[in-house]
Amino acid sequence: MLLLTATVTPHPEMGALAVRGPDERFEQYVDAFRFLVSSGATALFDKILVCENSGFDLARFDAAFAGSEAEVVYVPVKMDDSAGKYGRGYSEMLLIDTALGQVGEVVSDGDRVWKLTGRYQIKNLARVVEASDPGADVVVTLRRYPSKWADLYLFGFNRRAWQLLSARIDDLRAASGSVVMYDLIDGLSAHGLSVRARLGAEPHLTGVRGHDQRDYDSPRQRFKRRARQLLHVVAPGLRV
């Protein structure tokens, strides 16, 4: 199952966003959803949950998902009133938690849910999903260098892992939300869960980052991606 997060009209107090206009954001989501379908990646999943929290008319995405091999389920979620105060990380994790609560039995204990930030396009999504440890409770990229960081634009988890994480969502209200999430995910192993701190393949992410418009296909970003691809082979245990 694939869970796509979206916020077409951001909270007015939400900081660290370079693109705030609903029309431009809508087009970015449409481009990403069309790419998902045209790349054939929808065949990897039985369902795609599109979770949006700004009251947008989700039927406007119908054309973007034309030809999807997975069933598309729209999950509208009420926006968290504190979104501007606690930042995007807290808001997005709360969005996921609320959406999963609304869909109920759509997600069974044995399912792996892949969460993907809706605006992002990953050229090798099929390889990442298929190469990631199927027996792990969580698969995610955790980095220790140059500082602690959890890459949450793409990660996989099952219901048991999410129940433990969702119980600690309020911890993400700290300024260093991603560092907190690193510790929460890493700490799941103490509960007997299997945590894989590296995805099965380095994602080939394209497009621009939301808060600063960094180009993921710039020479600098291509170099970093290739370095991490090499580390997958020669030093898979390093968290960089």
Buried (B, 14 or more C-beta within 10 A) or exposed (E): BBBBBBBBBBBEEBEEBEBEEBEEBBEBBBBBBBBBBEBEBBEBBEBBBBBBBBEBEBEEBEEBBEEBEBBBBBBBBEBBEBBBBBBBBBBBBBBBBBBBEEBEEBBEEEEBBBBBBBBBBBBBBBBBBEBBBEEBBBBBBBBEEEEBBBBBBBBBBBBBBBEBBBEBBEBBBBEBBBBBBBBBBBBBEEEEBBBBBBBBBBBBBBBBBBEEEEEBEEEEBEEBBEEBEEBBEEEEEBBE
